[in-house]
């Protein structure tokens, strides 16, 4: 379309001004392709008897949505192990939601939360009964997927020169897995008959911890050149302060339900965390950004771990041990 | 009469229309990142619709309609944003356009500001007509209005823009 009217021509020119960059367009294209590809994968479905052989869960769900069953999506997202829609949540709704998150850091965070959700769902089942093998296999698969995907995102961030963001994401996953490793040990004691299932999930967790430890070593080496300003250190420091404050509020609100031994163990862990924060502050004051960053990261890891343990104690009644899983340090 | 659309056809449609749908969403929600997400969502939802066995007569119009529906709620939330934010949030990036001169960039910036001061309906028809190069009939199909009505809206929107530019 060619116009001689100056305003119309200028409006046409705006087309070039407001447009996607080539990398943005390519990234969205890849996401779309992956989404289309996902829809073709055959997924074993608990509804197979209902729709006949070869029917895909993804296509089934989409069909339901298109004819006005949007509530099914919501129901799937609220489903727990044992529900018929649980497999739909793991295989369709969560991957679709993940694919829609374009921001790398947000997407990585979502994937870490996904791993956390899986482990919490498993803990609830394993604390009360014996999970059926299919559910355990499904959870283990989803957990391993999330761990691998977070590791890939961490590697991408690191390759892009964002070692500090990569280290934070890696530390988030590591602390989560360490906390759940403790929870799994406690579950095994609480419900020995679920030990085989617990061992299957623990194997995925252990593999994940080993992966994050390996990644951490590389990331720590790459960290110093990226800390050209104090900003990343300040962010970690604020994060630690906020996490301590929130955790204290949470403990205060739930204090009636926490027994004396657990309270003492929490206090002991918090005291150690405070020492780490104090040391980090001293290093920051002395201009050692890398040292301060690593200590604040460790403090945040321990806080996240303690939070998970407090929640597990509240939800599952498995207590909080004095010792926590040893986190690797530089 | 609708027709089946293959994966390759759909990807070709993405290559051809992604920029236009993105631009359309960007003017609706005034946020570049969110516009990208909405554009992608529009393509995914349309693919889901096709995967469910449905047929689409006019893929281009269907994509625009889907993007428009998705943008409506976002647009309502974005209304509180100042008009000046449009340029910043939509993301005018001179680095994207190596051939543009500082004068071109300044003119585009001024035009964008005046455009963003128009009513949403006016911005919508001008975006579709001039930036995305759609025919009046196509715009009518997307917005659910007769071609004559669309022509009148475009004419009025242009007049309003001219007044603002020359004020």
Interface residues (C-beta under 8 A of the other chain):
Chain A: X1 X3 X5 X7 X8 X10 X11 X12 X13 X14 X15 X16 X17 X18 X19 X20 X21 X24 X25 X28 X29 X31 X32 X33 X35 X36 X39 X58 X59 X62 X63 X65 X66 X96 X99 X100 X102 X103
Chain B: X7 X10 X11 X14 X15 X18 X19 X22 X23 X26 X27 X33 X36 X37 X39 X40 X41 X43 X44 X47 X48 X49 X51 X52 X53 X54 X90 X91 X92 X93 X96 X97 X100 X104 X107 X108 X111 X112 X115 X126 X130 X131 X132 X133 X158 X161 X162 X165
